Amino acid sequence: MNKKYIITKNEEIQEIIKVGKKINNKYFLVFYRENNYNYSRYCISVNKKIGKSNVRNKLKRQLKDILMKNKLSINKDYVIIVRNILLTLSYDMKQEYLLNTLREEK
């Protein structure tokens, strides 16, 4: 994933959480809002309770791969918070649930 697609600044992340819309389900908690770019930007957050660093990093890599292969909407910032139950799913199931969750936006 190219660096321009990643949100790294804490101030931006907190602002998206405060003023953005929310999608909440069994696998993800997603906050999103409009941005002024011609592309979408993402922040993936995995809690330390989910596993050791190699497990968390693998999960983030998989989700980034899914997001880059499937361009969804333009001009949105997403903060994706991963739930613990996602570890039990296969890659294909993670892809299906993530894409369905992001398509729920209203």
Phi, psi and omega in degrees: 000128179294147183297335181290344180268002185249134175265120183244337185281129182299324180298318179294318180297314180296323179293320177297319180293321182287311188257349183280169176275160188233140171238126184234124174215191186294330188253331185221156166237115187240129172249140179212157176202166179287150173230177184257019181257170177266019181210165178268150177236151187228151169225124180248125182242127178236122183292149180295340179289344185287326180171186177288171188299323180294326178291314180297317181293322177297318179297316178296318178298318179296315181293321177297321178297316178299315182295321182285330179285333184239090177289119186264284182232158182258152174071039176225147172253134181237136168244115184250118178254125187270139177264159186298325185295343182295337180297333184279352185266155174281170180300316181296321179291321176300316180298313181299313182292321179295314181294321177296321179295316181289336178279350179286348187304144186250000000 
